[in-house]
Amino acid sequence: MEPLVITATPNICWLHPEVQYPTTPEETVREARRCEAAGTAVLHFHADDWITTLRLLREETSLILQCGMSSLPIDRRMDIFEQGGDMISIILSHHDEAFSQVDYHVLHPREELEEYARLSAQYGVRLEHEIWHTGSIWNLKYLISKGLLKPPHITTLFFDWPGGSWSPATVEEYHYRRSFLPMGCAVTVSIMGEHQKDILAAAILLGDHVRVGTEDYPYNHAGELAPTHELVAQTVRMANALGRPVATPAQARALLGIAEPARSGH
């Protein structure tokens, strides 16, 4: 079985925004280094200053850098393409999220998705496709049919994120949605809730990949608040118990088809 790619999300906890998380480029780098030491291969992060944060992460880590905040319009995310982030997150349907202090209602039409695909080809920044329901999969297949995407298709399945795009955090829902994905997908799961470990275990056993951190669910399996690097370490222990090796950043790059960055200080 392929080694497990762990994505870490040391970002704002949308349901419990009082939970502490890194808020500056320097704090993001410090937590990223802890996550890498714990077993992370991919860092999903947010930034107000993408240029500085990307540069510092390149200098101080070997992590694959996945740039989030897919609710933002393309013109506010061009720094990611121009500065050569490894990946950029895009949602394949629409944002309909109901968090504790903010709601998001953002339409992402297929014309926008096509533009993302063209920018990906132009700048060499891979797309991470957020899949919230089977309609998202229809859009993924649409982009593939148009010849705009090449495998592996990097996908993340979302469960129990509240709002109009909600889906239940059950192993049955995971298997159901997984069954509709086209060939050539590298699949990660993201769960916002206490049933997280059920789907994490199922994904580890099936050969898929996992995402954990304060943005997804900031509690460990004992129900205690924990920083992202400790949640990563807990996931590594789970993978070890289930007999699945954990990928290094270099192994993850090979699995996901992501080249080494042109400039790296690490």
Number of C-alpha atoms within 10 A of each C-alpha: 11 14 18 27 29 27 28 29 32 28 24 21 21 21 21 15 15 9 16 16 21 18 14 15 20 14 12 21 20 15 18 28 17 18 29 23 14 18 24 31 25 27 26 24 23 22 18 10 11 19 16 15 20 23 17 17 24 20 14 15 21 21 25 27 22 24 24 21 15 21 17 12 13 17 7 8 16 13 15 21 20 13 15 21 23 24 25 23 21 25 22 27 25 22 19 18 18 18 16 12 9 9 13 14 13 15 15 18 12 15 9 15 21 16 13 20 21 14 18 18 15 10 14 17 23 28 23 24 24 24 29 25 18 17 13 19 23 17 18 24 16 15 17 16 10 9 10 17 20 13 12 16 22 19 24 22 22 23 26 20 23 19 15 14 18 16 18 16 22 17 16 11 15 19 14 12 15 16 10 12 20 13 9 11 16 20 23 25 25 28 26 22 18 15 17 23 16 13 22 24 18 17 20 25 16 11 17 21 26 24 27 29 29 27 25 26 25 29 20 20 14 6 9 8 16 18 20 28 25 19 26 28 18 17 26 20 15 16 19 12 10 12 12 18 16 23 21 21 22 15 16 22 19 13 16 18 16 17 14 14 13 6 10 14 11 10
